[in-house]
């Protein structure tokens, strides 16, 4: 009877060790699988974030280029207006000189007649 108890205990211990070893391997495989899933999810998240940043960067670059073109056009328009202003100012000065001459001549004519 003593041998039967020892054999039963030995079989129980061996079965427990084999079960523990098999469960341990399964648990390790599950942990690795979960880690891979987590890494995959993280990579997907960061990839989406990078794509979003790239799209925002592209939009911002396009807007900056548009603003740069508008700025250059405004500078050209301002330069054209400055040239026109200077021409009109020169013309205005010439007209003022002509008007002064006319007034001087007109004043001399009235002095001579009076």
NUMI-577603 format. One record per residue (C-alpha): residue number from 1; x, y, z. Coordinates in steps of 0.05 Angstrom, whole numbers. Layout:
BEGIN
ATOM   num       px       py       pz
ATOM   NUM        X        Y        Z
...
This chain:
BEGIN
ATOM   num       px       py       pz
ATOM     1        0        0        0
ATOM     2       57       45       13
ATOM     3       81       36      -58
ATOM     4       12       53      -86
ATOM     5       12      119      -48
ATOM     6       82      135      -71
ATOM     7       64      117     -143
ATOM     8        0      157     -140
ATOM     9       37      217     -111
ATOM    10       92      209     -163
ATOM    11       42      206     -220
ATOM    12        7      267     -191
ATOM    13       72      305     -186
ATOM    14       94      286     -256
ATOM    15       26      305     -284
ATOM    16       28      371     -247
ATOM    17       98      387     -273
ATOM    18       80      369     -345
ATOM    19       16      410     -340
ATOM    20       53      469     -309
ATOM    21      107      466     -364
ATOM    22       54      463     -419
ATOM    23       14      520     -388
ATOM    24       77      561     -379
ATOM    25       94      553     -453
ATOM    26       23      572     -473
ATOM    27       25      632     -427
ATOM    28       91      655     -456
ATOM    29       63      648     -526
ATOM    30        1      688     -506
ATOM    31       44      743     -475
ATOM    32       87      747     -538
ATOM    33       24      749     -581
ATOM    34       -5      805     -538
ATOM    35       61      843     -542
ATOM    36       61      837     -618
ATOM    37      -11      861     -621
ATOM    38        6      921     -577
ATOM    39       66      938     -620
ATOM    40       24      932     -683
ATOM    41      -29      978     -653
ATOM    42       25     1028     -632
ATOM    43       57     1027     -701
ATOM    44      -11     1038     -733
ATOM    45      -26     1096     -686
ATOM    46       41     1130     -699
ATOM    47       35     1117     -775
ATOM    48      -33     1152     -775
ATOM    49       -5     1209     -734
ATOM    50       54     1217     -782
ATOM    51        7     1216     -842
ATOM    52      -36     1269     -809
ATOM    53       25     1312     -794
ATOM    54       49     1303     -866
ATOM    55      -18     1325     -893
ATOM    56      -19     1385     -847
ATOM    57       52     1403     -867
ATOM    58       33     1398     -941
ATOM    59      -28     1443     -930
ATOM    60       13     1493     -890
ATOM    61       67     1494     -944
ATOM    62       16     1506     -998
ATOM    63      -15     1563     -958
ATOM    64       54     1593     -945
ATOM    65       70     1590    -1020
ATOM    66        4     1623    -1036
ATOM    67       17     1678     -985
ATOM    68       87     1687    -1012
ATOM    69       59     1697    -1083
ATOM    70        8     1746    -1057
ATOM    71       62     1784    -1019
ATOM    72      106     1788    -1081
ATOM    73       47     1813    -1122
ATOM    74       31     1865    -1070
ATOM    75      104     1889    -1071
ATOM    76      101     1894    -1147
ATOM    77       35     1932    -1143
ATOM    78       64     1978    -1090
ATOM    79      125     1991    -1133
ATOM    80       80     2007    -1193
ATOM    81       39     2055    -1150
ATOM    82      102     2088    -1125
ATOM    83      125     2100    -1197
ATOM    84       57     2128    -1216
ATOM    85       58     2172    -1154
ATOM    86      126     2200    -1171
ATOM    87      104     2214    -1243
ATOM    88       42     2249    -1219
ATOM    89       82     2288    -1167
ATOM    90      131     2310    -1222
ATOM    91       72     2329    -1266
ATOM    92       40     2367    -1208
ATOM    93      105     2406    -1196
ATOM    94      109     2424    -1270
ATOM    95       37     2447    -1270
ATOM    96       49     2489    -1207
ATOM    97      110     2521    -1242
ATOM    98       67     2536    -1303
ATOM    99       13     2565    -1259
ATOM   100       64     2610    -1223
ATOM   101       90     2633    -1291
ATOM   102       19     2646    -1314
ATOM   103        3     2686    -1251
ATOM   104       67     2726    -1258
ATOM   105       51     2742    -1331
ATOM   106      -22     2757    -1315
ATOM   107       -1     2803    -1258
ATOM   108       48     2841    -1304
ATOM   109       -6     2849    -1356
ATOM   110      -55     2880    -1306
ATOM   111       -1     2927    -1279
ATOM   112       15     2950    -1349
ATOM   113      -58     2963    -1365
ATOM   114      -76     2998    -1302
